[in-house]
C-alpha cells in the first residue's frame, strides 16, 4: 500500500480552504493525502507592512523549507505570493483553474468616494492605484489574514478596505457591502493556486500535475514573466492580467509610482502560438515608455 501525500499549507482559513481543495481533488482521483499546516513568517509578524519586512516570498518561505527538508511532499500557495524565481530544489507542478482575479472594496457606504476618506490596504499596488484615482484619500496599512482584516475594518473608523475577490469568495466571507474594482489591475497571478514539489520527486510531480489547468497556467506564466522582467517582487506596485478567448491571449499590465501620480500601462493581444516571451515583451515596452524611471525610484526607496 502506497503512503499518502503530505500537503503543506499555511494554517489560515483561506490557506486551509485552498489546501483542502487540492486534497479533495487528489482523493477524487484515487490518491491518498493529508494536510500538514505550517505557520509562516508573514502570518506571525503583523506589526509591519509587508514591504518593510524586506523578504520576498514571506508567505511561502517556511513552507518551502518544510518541503526541502522532506517534512511535506507538496505545497499549496496563493500564486500571487510566490516569488517569480522558485527556490533551488523546488519546481512548479500545477496551477489549478483560476478563480476571480480582480480586487474588490469592502465599504461602510460609498459617500466617501466623492469627498475625503480613509481606505485600508497593506498592498503598495493597491495603494498606488487607489491614490491615482482618489488622490485626496488617506491610505492606512492593513495586515493579517482575511478574517483579521475584515474585523479590523469594522473595529476602526475607516471607510473601506481592499481585498482580492477570490479570497473572500472562497471562504464565504464576501459582505453585501462590497463593490468591484474593475479599474484596478490585480497582482500577477491573483486568484490562482499553485502546487509545488521537490525537484526529483517524480511521484509527487506526476500526481500533482493531474490538477493542472493549461489555460490558467499559461495566463499566469505570462503575468509572472512580466513581473520578473520588471524586477518587481511580490510587494511592488505592479499589476497584470492575462485572459484567453477565441485562440488569443489579451494582456493588461502596468507599473505605478508609490504616490499614485505616475503610471505606465500596456494593453496587447497575441495569438496563443506567439505567447512565449510575450510577458517579457510587454514589460520591455513598459520600461521603454517610462516604467524604468518608476521602477528605479521604487528600488531606491527599498534600499534606504
LINJO-V562739 format. One record per residue. N is the residue number from 0. PSI is psi as a letter, one per 20 degrees, with the letter a starting at -180 (999 if undefined). OMEGA is omega in radians with two decimals (NA if undefined). NEAR is the number of other ideal C-beta (glycine too) atoms within 10 Angstrom. Layout:
BEGIN
[[N/PSI/OMEGA/NEAR] [N/PSI/OMEGA/NEAR]]
END
This chain:
BEGIN
[[0/p/-3.10/4] [1/q/3.11/7] [2/q/-3.12/9] [3/q/3.09/14] [4/p/3.08/22] [5/o/-3.06/18] [6/o/3.10/24] [7/p/-3.13/24] [8/q/2.92/25] [9/q/-3.04/26] [10/j/3.01/15] [11/r/-3.10/22] [12/g/-3.12/17] [13/g/3.14/20] [14/g/3.12/25] [15/h/3.06/17] [16/g/3.14/16] [17/g/-3.13/26] [18/h/3.11/25] [19/h/3.06/14] [20/g/3.08/16] [21/g/3.12/23] [22/g/-3.13/20] [23/g/3.12/11] [24/g/-3.13/17] [25/g/-3.14/22] [26/h/3.10/12] [27/h/3.11/8] [28/j/3.08/11] [29/j/-3.11/7] [30/q/3.05/15] [31/p/-3.13/11] [32/q/3.09/19] [33/q/-3.14/13] [34/q/3.05/17] [35/n/-3.13/17] [36/q/3.13/14] [37/p/3.13/19] [38/p/-3.11/12] [39/q/3.10/21] [40/h/-3.12/14] [41/h/3.10/22] [42/h/-3.03/19] [43/h/-3.08/9] [44/n/-3.04/14] [45/j/-3.06/11] [46/j/3.11/7] [47/q/3.03/12] [48/q/-3.12/15] [49/g/-3.05/20] [50/i/3.11/21] [51/i/-3.13/12] [52/h/3.04/13] [53/k/-3.11/12] [54/p/3.02/17] [55/q/-3.12/16] [56/k/-3.05/22] [57/h/3.14/21] [58/i/-3.07/21] [59/i/-2.99/27] [60/g/-3.09/16] [61/g/3.10/20] [62/h/3.12/26] [63/h/3.09/24] [64/g/3.12/13] [65/h/3.13/16] [66/g/-3.12/25] [67/h/3.12/15] [68/i/-3.12/9] [69/j/3.12/10] [70/h/3.08/13] [71/r/-3.09/24] [72/h/3.05/23] [73/q/-3.07/26] [74/q/3.09/29] [75/p/3.14/29] [76/q/2.77/24] [77/o/-2.94/22] [78/h/-3.14/26] [79/i/3.14/24] [80/i/-3.01/22] [81/p/3.07/26] [82/q/-3.07/18] [83/h/3.03/21] [84/o/3.14/10] [85/q/3.11/16] [86/q/3.10/17] [87/p/3.14/7] [88/i/3.14/12] [89/p/-3.09/19] [90/q/3.08/15] [91/p/3.14/19] [92/h/-3.09/22] [93/q/2.91/23] [94/o/3.14/23] [95/r/3.14/20] [96/p/-3.00/14] [97/q/3.04/20] [98/a/3.12/19] [99/o/-3.07/18] [100/i/-2.95/25] [101/r/3.04/18] [102/q/3.05/26] [103/r/3.06/24] [104/p/2.96/21] [105/p/-2.94/22] [106/r/3.08/21] [107/k/-3.03/16] [108/q/-2.99/10] [109/j/-3.11/13] [110/h/-3.07/10] [111/h/-3.12/17] [112/h/-3.12/17] [113/i/3.14/8] [114/b/3.06/10] [115/q/-3.13/11] [116/r/3.11/21] [117/p/-3.11/15] [118/p/-3.06/24] [119/p/3.02/23] [120/q/3.06/23] [121/j/-3.06/21] [122/p/3.06/24] [123/h/3.13/21] [124/g/3.13/28] [125/g/3.13/28] [126/g/-3.09/25] [127/g/-3.12/27] [128/h/3.11/25] [129/g/-3.13/24] [130/h/3.10/20] [131/h/-3.12/18] [132/h/-3.11/12] [133/m/-3.03/18] [134/i/-3.13/10] [135/j/3.14/8] [136/q/3.06/19] [137/p/3.10/13] [138/p/3.07/22] [139/q/-3.09/14] [140/q/3.13/15] [141/p/-3.09/22] [142/r/3.11/18] [143/r/3.10/15] [144/r/-3.02/18] [145/h/3.12/19] [146/g/-3.14/14] [147/g/-3.11/15] [148/h/3.07/20] [149/g/3.13/19] [150/g/-3.14/11] [151/h/3.10/16] [152/g/-3.14/20] [153/h/-3.06/11] [154/i/-3.07/8] [155/q/-3.11/13] [156/l/3.09/6] [157/q/3.13/20] [158/h/-3.06/22] [159/r/3.03/25] [160/q/-3.10/25] [161/p/-3.11/24] [162/r/2.91/27] [163/p/-3.11/24] [164/g/-3.05/20] [165/h/-3.10/25] [166/g/-3.13/25] [167/h/3.14/21] [168/h/-3.05/15] [169/h/-3.08/20] [170/j/3.01/17] [171/k/-3.11/8] [172/j/-3.12/15] [173/o/-3.11/19] [174/q/3.05/14] [175/h/-3.11/5] [176/m/3.09/12] [177/r/3.12/16] [178/p/3.11/12] [179/q/3.09/12] [180/m/-3.07/19] [181/h/-3.11/8] [182/i/-3.07/10] [183/p/3.07/20] [184/p/-3.13/25] [185/r/3.02/24] [186/q/3.05/26] [187/p/3.12/33] [188/j/3.10/30] [189/p/-3.14/27] [190/i/-3.12/24] [191/q/3.07/25] [192/p/-3.09/25] [193/p/3.03/25] [194/p/3.11/27] [195/q/3.13/26] [196/r/3.06/25] [197/p/3.04/21] [198/p/-3.12/14] [199/i/3.10/9] [200/n/-3.01/20] [201/h/-3.13/10] [202/g/3.14/12] [203/h/3.14/22] [204/g/-3.11/20] [205/g/-3.12/11] [206/g/-3.11/22] [207/h/-3.11/27] [208/i/3.10/13] [209/i/-3.10/12] [210/i/-3.00/20] [211/p/3.02/15] [212/o/-2.99/16] [213/g/-3.14/10] [214/g/3.12/15] [215/h/3.14/24] [216/g/-3.13/18] [217/g/-3.10/17] [218/g/-3.14/27] [219/h/3.10/27] [220/g/3.11/20] [221/g/-3.13/27] [222/g/-3.11/30] [223/h/3.02/23] [224/h/3.06/23] [225/g/3.14/30] [226/g/-3.11/26] [227/h/-3.12/17] [228/h/3.10/18] [229/i/-3.13/27] [230/k/3.12/14] [231/p/3.08/23] [232/a/-3.09/20] [233/h/-3.08/24] [234/i/-3.10/23] [235/q/3.14/25] [236/m/-3.13/27] [237/p/3.11/29] [238/q/3.14/26] [239/q/3.08/32] [240/p/3.07/22] [241/p/3.10/29] [242/q/-3.11/14] [243/p/3.06/16] [244/p/3.04/8] [245/l/3.06/5] [246/j/3.14/8] [247/q/3.05/13] [248/p/3.10/22] [249/p/-3.04/14] [250/p/2.98/22] [251/p/3.13/17] [252/q/3.13/27] [253/q/3.03/23] [254/q/-2.97/32] [255/q/3.03/28] [256/q/-3.03/18] [257/h/-3.14/17] [258/j/3.11/13] [259/j/-3.06/19] [260/h/-3.06/12] [261/q/3.06/16] [262/q/2.98/19] [263/p/-3.09/20] [264/r/3.08/14] [265/q/3.02/19] [266/p/-3.10/10] [267/q/3.05/14] [268/q/-3.08/11] [269/q/3.02/18] [270/q/-3.06/10] [271/h/-3.12/13] [272/i/-3.12/8] [273/j/-3.11/11] [274/h/3.10/20] [275/p/3.14/12] [276/j/-3.07/13] [277/h/3.11/22] [278/g/3.10/27] [279/g/3.13/15] [280/g/3.13/20] [281/h/3.12/25] [282/g/3.13/25] [283/h/3.08/17] [284/h/3.08/14] [285/g/-3.12/25] [286/g/-3.12/18] [287/i/-3.10/10] [288/j/3.12/13] [289/i/3.13/13] [290/h/-3.14/25] [291/h/3.13/15] [292/h/3.10/14] [293/g/-3.13/25] [294/h/3.11/22] [295/g/3.09/10] [296/g/3.13/14] [297/g/3.13/24] [298/g/3.14/12] [299/h/3.10/9] [300/h/-3.07/11] [301/h/-3.10/13] [302/i/3.12/6] [303/999/NA/4]]
END
